[in-house]
């Protein structure tokens, strides 16, 4: 297996610009869709390393105010900003389905965490005896 050379700063800038153009064209797109459908055009592969690179570049674009990059449920979503810079998000309540999905995930995480804590307490009690 050959080791790929590190990308230069110029290559990373080109990837960032391609990401910006792709997000502008798509309007709203998830990180997975960007890498899966448009990876060849952008110059990235469907690997954890490249997904991390894309995420960092999308974060940078969001920091620069060029796109909106948010987490919706389990997905990271990039949105093109409209002319007034609001990402096309209507004024008013957030999408309740997304909030509900997040609440369910938090609830499941809490149950898992409680189970792990109970196991840890039992282990400590056994070790103390």
C-alpha positions in Angstrom: 0.0 0.0 0.0 1.5 3.3 -1.0 1.4 6.2 1.3 -0.3 9.3 -0.1 1.8 12.5 0.1 0.5 15.3 2.3 -1.6 17.9 0.5 -0.1 21.3 0.0 -1.7 24.5 1.3 -2.6 25.4 -2.3 -4.3 22.0 -2.8 -6.3 22.5 0.4 -7.4 26.0 -0.7 -8.6 24.5 -4.0 -10.6 21.8 -2.2 -12.1 24.5 0.0 -13.2 26.6 -3.1 -14.6 23.5 -4.8 -16.6 22.7 -1.6 -17.9 26.3 -1.6 -19.0 26.0 -5.2 -20.6 22.6 -4.7 -22.5 23.8 -1.6 -23.7 26.9 -3.5 -24.9 24.8 -6.4 -26.7 22.2 -4.1 -28.2 24.7 -1.7 -28.3 22.2 1.2 -26.1 19.1 1.3 -24.8 16.7 4.0 -21.1 16.0 4.6 -21.6 12.4 3.5 -23.3 13.5 0.2 -20.5 15.9 -0.5 -17.9 13.3 -0.2 -19.9 10.4 -1.7 -21.4 12.2 -4.7 -19.0 15.0 -5.4 -15.8 13.7 -4.0 -14.2 13.0 -7.4 -14.9 16.5 -8.6 -13.7 18.0 -5.3 -10.6 15.8 -5.1 -11.4 13.8 -2.0 -12.1 10.1 -1.4 -14.6 8.4 0.9 -12.0 7.8 3.7 -12.1 9.0 7.3 -9.1 11.2 6.7 -10.7 12.9 3.7 -14.0 13.3 5.5 -12.2 15.0 8.4 -10.4 17.3 5.9 -13.8 18.2 4.3 -15.3 18.9 7.7 -12.5 21.2 8.7 -12.7 23.1 5.4 -16.5 23.4 5.8 -15.9 24.7 9.3 -13.5 27.3 7.9 -16.0 28.3 5.2 -18.6 28.8 7.9 -16.2 30.7 10.0 -15.5 33.0 7.0 -19.3 33.5 6.6 -19.5 31.9 3.2 -21.8 29.0 4.2 -23.8 27.8 7.2 -22.5 24.5 8.6 -24.6 22.9 11.3 -25.5 19.5 12.9 -29.0 18.3 12.2 -29.7 15.1 14.0 -26.8 12.8 13.2 -25.8 14.6 10.0 -23.6 17.6 9.4 -25.3 19.8 6.9 -23.8 22.6 4.8 -26.2 25.3 3.6 -25.6 28.0 1.1 -26.3 31.5 2.4 -28.9 33.6 0.7 -28.3 37.2 -0.4 -29.3 38.5 3.1 -26.9 36.0 4.7 -29.5 34.0 6.7 -29.0 30.6 5.0 -32.6 30.5 3.8 -33.8 29.7 7.2 -37.3 31.1 7.8 -38.0 33.1 10.9 -39.8 31.2 13.6 -39.6 27.8 15.4 -36.9 25.3 14.5 -37.8 22.1 12.8 -39.4 20.0 15.6 -38.6 16.7 14.0 -34.9 17.5 14.2 -35.3 18.6 17.9 -37.2 15.4 18.6 -34.6 13.2 16.9 -31.9 14.9 19.0 -33.9 14.4 22.2 -34.3 10.7 21.4 -30.5 10.4 20.8 -29.8 12.1 24.1 -32.3 9.8 25.9 -30.7 6.7 24.5 -27.2 8.0 25.4 -28.4 8.6 29.0 -29.7 5.1 29.3 -26.4 3.6 28.0 -24.5 5.8 30.4 -26.6 4.8 33.3 -26.0 1.1 32.5 -22.3 1.7 32.3 -22.3 3.5 35.7 -24.2 0.7 37.3 -21.7 -1.8 36.0 -18.8 0.3 37.3 -20.4 0.6 40.7 -20.8 -3.2 40.9 -17.1 -3.7 39.8 -16.0 -1.3 42.6 -18.2 -3.0 45.2 -16.8 -6.4 44.2 -13.2 -5.1 44.3 -13.9 -3.7 47.8 -15.1 -7.1 49.1 
